Amino acid sequence: MKENPDLYYCNNCKKIFHSLKDLYFIEDGSPRGFCSESCIETFFDHLVKHFENIDQQLRLKLNCVEESCLDIVGEPRYMEGLIEEPDEVWVRENDLKEEIFCYIKKFNDFGGDEFYMVLTCLVFDRKPSFIISATATQNIELVNSFKLGEQQDLDAPDKASNLSIDDETLESIEGKKSRYLASMLQDRNESDIPFEDFMSYDEFLYKTLEKPDEVYCQTDDEGDTIYTYIRVHEREGTSFYYIVLCISIENDWKQKKENLLPILTFPSKDPKLYNTFKKGSLITGSQLKN
C-alpha cells in the first residue's frame, strides 16, 4: 500500500476517493469529478435554473412563450437527431477555460412545419454529457440568441474515422510514426512531461484538432503532406502544448476535403520542442477532415 495514496473528492458532496475510477467526469479537460449522478445534478442546479430564466425572459421579449413545438422537447427521436447530427454547434469559453456548448438543428413536425431544437450542454469526448437546457421554437430570433461564442467546424477531425487504408500504406505510416516518435524522444528535455504520462493527456487530442491555436502544413522527405496541430492547454494550473501530427490520406477522389490520420500526439511544456515542430507553412481556415 502506498504511504501517500492518491486523493480525489466529489466536487459536490466532498466525499473522498483514492481512485479516479470511482468518479464521473462530464467535461473535457476539467478536473471536476463527481461520485454520483445526483451529485452532478445538485452541483449544476444553479446553472440549469439560470438558463431556464434566460429562456423565459427571451420568450417574453419575443412574444413566443407558448409554442406547440415545446411539447416535442425530450422526445428521443428529436433529441437523438440533435445530438448525433446537429446543424450547428456553438461554444463559449470564459477566462477559466470553462466551456458551454449549444447544439442547434432544424426539424419538420408531422404537419410539415419547420421548427428548431436548441440544446445547451456540457461536452465530454465530443458528445453532450450533461444537458443544461433544451427547448424548441419556430422563432428564428430566439434561436439566434443562443448563438454565442464561436461556431464549431462540424467537419473538424472526429474521433471515429471511416478511412480504408491498404496494408502497404498502413505499413508506411507505421514506419513514419516510429521515426517521428524517435525524433521527438531525442529532442525532448528530460524535465519535460514523462513519456509514461502521455496517455493521461489523451483527452486534449480532440480539443486540439477542433480548435487549434496553430496549424502548419509541410511536405516531408517521402512526399507526404503532414499537418501539425498545436494548442496551448491548462491542467491543474500548469500550461502546456499539445501537439498532433497528421498525415493526409487519399481515400476517395470524390471527396472535396482531405482525410487526415493522426500519427503522433503528445503534450510538452518545453518551448524548444514546440518550436521544433513548427515546420512548414502556417495555414488558417483549412478545410480538413479526419
N, C-alpha and C positions, 0 to 999 in steps of 0.2 A: 504493500500500500504506500502511496506517495505520502511524504511528510507534509507537503503543501498541495493538497488536491486542488484541481481547477474549481473555480467558484462561479456560479451563474445564479441569476434570480429572475423570477417573473416580474415584468415591469409593472404589473397591476397589483397583485397581492403580495409581492416581495418574497414569496416562498423560495428557499434556497435549493439549488441543484448542483450536482457535481459533474454532469454530463450534458452536452448540447443536445443529445438525443431526446432529452426529457422536455425540450422546449419547442414551441411552434414559432416560426418566423413567417411574416406575411409581407415583408418589404425587401426588395433588392438592396443590398448594401447597408441595411440598417442593423444595429446591434440589439434592437428591441426584440426580446423574446417573451413568450407567454406560456403558462403551464396548461391552459385550457381555452376552449372557445368562449366560455362565459367570461373569462378574464379579458379576452380580446374585445368582446362586445362592450364590457364595462369601461375599459380603458378609452375606447374611441367613441363612447356615447356622446360626449360633448361635441365632437366633430360631426356626428350624424345629425344632432339637433341644429347645429349651426347651418348646415347645408339645407336642412328641411325649412328653416326660417328664410333662407335666401330664396328658395324655390317659391315659397308662399308670397314673399314680397314682390318678386318679379311677376308672378301671375296676377297679382292685384294691379300692379302698374300697367301690365299689358292687356288687362281685361280678358284673361283666359283661365280663370280659376276652375271652371267646370268644363271638362272635355271628355267626350265619350271614350277616347283612346286611353285614358287613365286606367280604365278597367283592365287593360291588357298588361299593365306593368306586373311583372312577376311570372307571367306565363312562360313555361320552359321553351316553347317554340321560338318566341321572340328574344328571350334572354340569351339563349344559346347562339342564335344568329348574330346578335350584337357582340357577344364576347368572342366568338370564333372568327367572324368576318366583318369587323367594323368598317364603315366608310371613312371615318376619320378618328384619329386618336390625338388628343392634346395633353400636354403635361406642363405643369408649372412647378418650378423649383425655387425654394426660398434660400436665404443665405446659409442655412444649416444643411443644405443639400437634401432637404425633405421634399419628396415629390408626391403630387396628387394628379391622378390621371382622369381624363374624360373620354369615354367611348361614345361615338355617335353613329347611328345607322338609320337609313330611311327604309320604311316598310310600306306595304299596302295591306289594308284590312280586307275582310271578306267582301266588303262592298266596293272595293277598288279604290277607296280613298287613301291618300298618302298621309303618313304621319312619321314622326321621328321618335326613336328611343334614345335616351341620354343616360349614361351610367357614369357616376363619379366614384372612383375607387382607388385602392392601393394595389400595387402590382408586385408579384413575385414570380420569377422565372418566366417573364413575358406574358403572364396571364393575370387577370384580375383575381386578387386573393382575398380582398375584403371590400364589400360593397358599402360605400358611404351613403349614397342615394341613387335612386333610379326613378326616372319619370318618362312620360310620353307626351307629345304635343304636336299640334299641327301649326303652331306659331313659330315661324322661322326666326323672329326676333328673340324669342325665348331660347331657341337652340343656339343662336349666335352668342348669346350672353354667357354660355358655358365655354366658349372657345377662348380660353385664357392660356397664356404661356406660349409654348412653341408646338406647332403641329409636327407629329412624328411621321417619318417616311415609312409607309407600310410596306415598301419594297426593300427596307433595310434587311441585312442578313438575319435569317431566322435560325432558331436552334435546330430545326429539322431540315435536312437537305434531301432533295429528290434527285441529286446528281447520279448519273450512271457512269461509272468510271471503269475502264477496262484494266486488266491486271498489269499490263505493261506500264500504263500511265500511273497507276497506283504505286507500282514499284519505284518509278522515277520520283514520285512525290515523297515517298518514304525516305529515299536517299537524300533528297534535298532537305527534308525536315531534319535529318540527322546532322547534316553539315551546318545548318543554321543553329541548331542546338549546341553543337560543339563550339562554334564560334562565339555564341553568347556566353557559354560557361567559361571560355578562355578569357573573354574581355571583362567579365563582371568582377566587381570588387568583393573581396572576402567578407566585408562587413555588410554587404547588401542582404536583402531578404533571402533566407536559406532556401536552397533548392527543394528540400523536403517539405517546405511550407507552401509551395506554389499552388497545390490543389485547393488549399483553403481560400484562394483568391479567385476561384473559377466563377464566382457569382458576378464578377466585374467584366467578364467576357462580353456579354450581350449589351451591357450599357456602353462599353467602348465602341462596339460595332454600330450601335444605334445612334449614338450621339458623340462622335469623336471630336477631340479638340483639333487634331491634325490628321490628314490622310496624305501619304506620299505614294507615288507610283514610280516604278523603275523596271527596266528590263535586265534580268540577270545574265550571267555569262552563258547560260544554256538557251537564252532567247525567250524565257518565260516571263510573263508580266507578274510582278509582285506588288501588292498593295500593303502598306504599313499603316495600321490604325493606332493612334495614340490618344489617350485621355488621362488627365490627372484626376485621381480619386482621393478620398479621405476615409480612413478607418481608424477608429479609436484615437482621434485627434492627430493622426500622422498622415501626411500626404505622400502619395507615391504615383508613379507612372504605371499604366497598364498598356502593354504593347502587344498587338496582334498582327502577325504576318499572314497574308492570304495570297494564294495563287489563283490566277484567272484560269478557269476551265471552260473549254468549248464543249458544250453539251447538246445544244440544239440550235441549228443555224437559223431557225425561225424566230428565236428569242431576240429581242432588241437589247436586252440587258445582259451584262456579263454575269457568269456564275462564279462565285468565289468560294474557295475552300480554305479555312484556317489551317496553317501548317505549323505555327509556333505561337504560343501565347505565354506571357509571363509578366509578373509585377517587378518593379525595381524602384529603389529610392536613389539611384546613382545617376546624376545628371550626365556624367561622361558616357555611360552606357546608353542612356536616352539619345544623346547626340550621335552615337554610333549608328543607330537605326533610323536616323532622319536622312534617308537616302532617296534620291530621285527628285521628281517634281512634286511640289506641294499643290494638291488639287482640292477644289471645293465644288459643292453642288453635284457630286458624281452620282450617276445612276447605276449603282452597283447592287447586285442581288446575290445572296448566297443560296 
